[in-house]
Amino acid sequence: MNEFVRVSNVIAGHDMSIGEAFRAKHFEEQVFGGLMDPVVMLDHFHMTGPTFAPHPHAGISAVTYVFEDAIGAHVNYDSLGNHVPINPGALHWFAAGRGAVHTEQPEGEGHHVHALQIFVNLPASKKFDAPYAVHVEPQDIPEFHTPGVRVRVVAGSSNGVQAAHSAQLPEPFTLLDGFLSRSSDFSHDLPRGWNGMIYALSGELRVDIGGEVRQLIGGQAISVALDKGAPKGRVEIRLTSDGDSHFVILSGPALNEPIAKQGPMVMNTREQLEDRIQAFQNGEFGQLVMPQAARQ
């Protein structure tokens, strides 16, 4: 056991549904006792029709990653003027900064979006930066392969595979989408000062982190931290599976900053939060224009 490694209990995602077109496994940062930082929310969701009206974001990145088995695109609209389909296997990183408006929805008969929505906190120094978006098509996401293992390096790096677009993100962050077949294993190093989250979408996983072992089944997650004071620069996260399994790993440098949160806005103080709410009400987040046919 490593005194500098902290591993959470196993947490099951909270079942959430909105109408008939949206259901999700939902995780909030507080259920992991701070070990999820800089992630403040994760939804593993299925959506079959428009669900959310245009809404504001501030102080975070709203990250959408659509899994390869989705049917049809998740269409993004925002007040920066972006209108882009997030196709199966694609990443859309919306760094909201001081504030912008967006919405995303499936459009078309029989479409079924299977995806992650991740709120990644921005550090205090970047919460009032200008908003921008990074879009990455499926063919531009590199992969790591060994026998029985396929891992899409959606952001960041792992095992020598680097996602080139990571340099455009506001802060370092790793997002891995991995598949293990029967009796295979995969290892990923978590750097010192970083937190990580391991989520099992399906199958069963044995997770060994510095001698701390957790068993996960589909819909469950754990978080881990490697303290800044650790003498070694990284700790190995080792995943093994006796059958087919699908997992994701999210990780980034821990911010360890205060949070003032209201829905999709996350600032450091209540005063900042109220300032951003007022800015949105004053129209400072811009206007979102959608085609008439796409409106709910």
Salt bridges, closest charged atoms under 4 A:
ASP15 OD1 - LYS25 NZ 2.71
GLU28 OE2 - HIS26 NE2 2.87
GLU28 OE1 - LYS261 NZ 3.05
GLU29 OE1 - LYS261 NZ 2.85
ASP43 OD1 - HIS26 ND1 2.45
GLU68 OE1 - ARG150 NH2 2.86
GLU68 OE2 - ARG152 NE 3.50
ASP69 OD1 - HIS114 ND1 2.77
GLU104 OE1 - HIS74 NE2 3.66
GLU104 OE2 - HIS102 ND1 3.92
GLU137 OE2 - HIS135 NE2 3.25
GLU143 OE1 - HIS145 NE2 2.77
GLU143 OE2 - ARG150 NH1 2.90
GLU143 OE2 - ARG152 NE 3.52
GLU171 OE2 - LYS126 NZ 2.73
ASP177 OD1 - HIS246 NE2 2.60
ASP185 OD2 - ARG238 NH2 3.68
GLU212 OE1 - ARG214 NH1 3.08
ASP227 OD1 - ARG6 NH2 2.99
GLU274 OE2 - ARG270 NE 3.57
ASP275 OD2 - ARG276 NH2 2.87
